[in-house]
Amino acid sequence: MAAQTILFDFTLDKDKTADEEARLQVAKILRNELEQLFPQLELAYSMESPENGYFAVLHENKDTVITCRIFQHGLLTLNVEYFLPDGKEPIISFDTMRTMELILRQKFDSDRSKYLPPIKRGGDIDIYMTSSDERIIEYDIDKVVFEARSPFQKIQIMHSKTLGNMLLLDELQNIAESDLIYTETLMCRGVENYEGKEICILGGGDGALLYELLKENPKHVVMLEIDELVMQTCNKYLNVICGDVLEKRKSDQYEIIVGDCVEYLKKFIAEGRKFDYVFGDLTDIPITDAPEGETWDFIRTIFEHSFKVLKPDGKYLTHGNGSTCKVQLRLFEEQLNLLRPKVKFTTTKAFVPSFMEEWLFYQVTFA
């Protein structure tokens, strides 16, 4: 059950919305057509303003509410909202929406028009998320598989009809069963040679990176993950991407340590321990206009400590953010350029199915 909000908009000749008389004529045409679909439609409120145009609220039996705005600039917007209980058929079908749009477009002699399928609000399952550049994405999620809160974050496993089980941390997409391309691009599979190498993973609680790296026959991998519940959850619900590595936790080839990766990096530095590869599989680059705040400070701390445990010919690999986030990616690269000793970097990118966008990855070495 959820509130259904259907959105229509029409672009009209500005002469038809330029003054009060013209706008009222458009409103009259609109109401006549709406009454064909909603025969008991009543006007609850209307307002006309030379600066803001025409606004009206209509309803049918106080159940279906319709709001209309006619802007003086030649734009008409129409919102239809009602509550749909479970097991009930929608009041307006897709065919009816399309027919309604075409009829009104013809009546208004509109240059362009658009309708959006119902936006479902307040339901038991949240099917909407945002891309890195804040576009709305609707997922085909049909079930909440698991939900809990650890001492560090909210953890959810959602099931998508096309993506499979999907991990969300603090309601942000992290990885799905469909996302092998994410892990392969992060590790530059086919380009980097991990055989016989010593590797450190910072984060990586879903286990996917560790699972794929072990297929490359490294000498040893140590993974530092702070959230025990994330690993337990992924071991149970995402073993398609992590195998049994989160169950065993330790073998001759790898070890998973539960704890703060910064504290363990400090320990490795004190011991003089060095790695061929360090993976930063932690937070994404923050979407901010300046490199300020707690998350940016954390990223700088990770940089500072990671390069101290990297061998001279070693490589630091990490994920960035959506490739459309140009400002934030530039800020991240500026932070890399401030590092001493100096570093150089390359980038790769891949379209990640569960993100529904292209993602950028970094490969960093000493200059």
C-alpha positions, 0 to 999 in steps of 0.5 A: 500500500502506498500513495500514488502520485501521477505527474503530467506537464504540458508546454503551451503557447505563451499567449494562452497563459499570458493573462488571467483570462487566457489561463482561466480558459485553459483551466476550464478546458482542463476541468472539462476533460478531467470530469470525463475521468472523474465525474464527481470532481469538485473544486476545493480551492483556486487562486489567480495571481498576475505574478504566479499564474493560476493554481487550483485544488480539485478532488473526487469524494475527497479521495483523489486529489488533483492539483493544477498550476498554469504558469504565465510562461507557458507551462501547465503542471498537473498532479493526481494523487490517491491512496492505493491499498494492497490488492486494489487496482490503480484508479488510473491505468497506464493506457488511461494516463497515455490517453489522457495526456494525448487528449489534453495535448490536442485540446491545448495544442501543446508543443510537448507533453509528458506523464510519469508513471505513479510515484509510490510514496510511503510504502513498506518497501522503498524502491527509490534511490538516487544516483551520485549526481542526485537523479532519481532511480526507481528499482524493481525491488520486491522484497526486504530480505534483511534489515538491521542497524550495527553500531556503525550503520544501517544495513539492508539487503533488498531483492531486485528482480533483475539485480538479485540481492543488493546490499545497502548501507545507510540506504545507499547502494553498495553492491549487488549479485549482478555487480561483478564488473565493479569488483573486476574494475576495482582490481583491474582484472587482466591488467594487474598480476596478483600472483605471489603478492601481499595485499591489504584490503581496507574495508571490503566487508561484502567479501566480493573483492577478497573472494575475487582476489583469492582466485588470482593466487596471491601470497597473502591477503589481509582484510581490515573490516570494522563492521562484523554485522555487515560480514555476517549479513553478506555471508548469509545473503550475498554468498553469490559474490563472496563465496565462503570467505566471510565464513572461514575468516582465515586460511593460509592465503588470507586473514580477516581482521575485525577492527578499525583499519586506521589503527591496524595500519598504524600497527603495520607501520610500526612493524615495518610491514609492507604490501604490494597492493593496498585497496581502499574499499571504504567510503565513496568520494563525498559529494561536496563543493570543498574537501572539508568535513569528517569524510574528507579528513578520513580520506586524507588519513587513509592516504597518509597511512596507506602509502606508508605500508606500500612497497616502493613499486606498490599500488593503491587501488580505490573506487571514486564516485560516479563519472558525472561528479566532475567537481568532486572527482577533481577535489579528490585528485587535488588531494592526491596531488598534495601527497608527499612523496608525490604520487601519480594516478590513472583511472578506469571506469565501468557501468555498474548495474546496481548503481545504474551509472558509470563509476570511476576507479583510481590506480595510484603509485609513487611518482 
